Amino acid sequence: MPFRQFVLKVNSRCNLSCTYCYVYHLADQSWRQQPVTMSRQVVAATATRIAAHAARHQLTQVEVILHGGEPLLAGAAFLDHVARKVRSEVGPDTAVELTVQTNGTLLTPDFLDLCVDLGMKVGVSVDGGSSDNDRRRVRHDGGGSHARIEAGLALLTSERFRPLLAGLLCVVDLDSDPITVYENLLAWRPPTMDFLLPHGNWTSRPPGREENETSTPYSDWLGALFERWYTAPEHETDIRLFLEIIVLLLGGESRLETIGLSPSSVLVVETDGTIEQVDALKSAYAGAAATGLTVLRNEFDDAFGHPGILARQIGAEALGAECLGCPVHRVCGGGYYPHRYRAGSGFQNRSVYCPDLFSLITQIQRRIQHDINGVRRST
Ligand code: SF4
């Protein structure tokens, strides 16, 4: 399975210090050794490797995500250089879809003009309205970030720049009300929203995910949101997690790494050029995302033999016995790979979110089945 999505860590630092951030506040602290900004040498090597990979596997399209830290700290001129370098190396036979994933606090008209020129989409991370967002998405001095994000989103959703908005990304907080969060985000009229579970695992549990498996707080939160979204009188926005679960329930394949058994096609390039697996693995233990490879010496094909990459490309074969015996394992896929980690036994476990995933998937399954039965009765 070739890699199709390349996450480029163009800047390894951030102007925010979100309390749940896997880069700065969880097990792996390797950001401290990383150069602040990707060098032009690493940019050139990365662009060459992407071009070679696309040519070798005859890819008609690749996705390049400029990420961080906060990528805008690298400066608009540098991001322009990265985008143009990748496009020029890859050439006309492969479309390069560019996205910048930002915390939204540094958006300016000049930068968004550049995004228009480059055809680069903008994804923004925001956790709801000010009271919910500012509980965890904080600045280094502890102050809230919402006022700056709001200003950025107001600019991005103005008539000139609205087509650039890729979507909003929100991390679930059990202390927030899901409907309030959703409706606050919906006010920006994004084409899509992603709701992410906070990273954690069996050794370092996510907040509120207790050992008592009869409680399903994350399913309760997401289930209420699903009902609000699904029963809206008109389609308001896409919520990718729910759409992917529905597609999987109807026999399709997932396009998300966080759910289902589709092979992972994501690689990360750090500011020093090291090639890493999906960076959420940093939440498991120090070095969990490492591959030992670098764009300065290796092709992306060299990552195919890495055990961690293999495990995320072989579908059900990578699941443990508990998941294989589970009636929803084809939809759930054992949950997101980093959430399966347990010190001592690695990743061949069910997700630490297992009770929530089972509950949410079966809730959506019942709802879809009910509606399909209704359509059948009426035809
Ligand atoms: S619901 Fe639990 S047991 Fe079933 S596939 Fe998901 S993680 Fe595995």
Residues whose N, C-alpha, C, O or C-beta is under 5 A from the ligand:
A	BS01	SF4	E322 C323 C326 V328 H329 C332 G333 G334 G335 R350 S351 C354 L357 F358
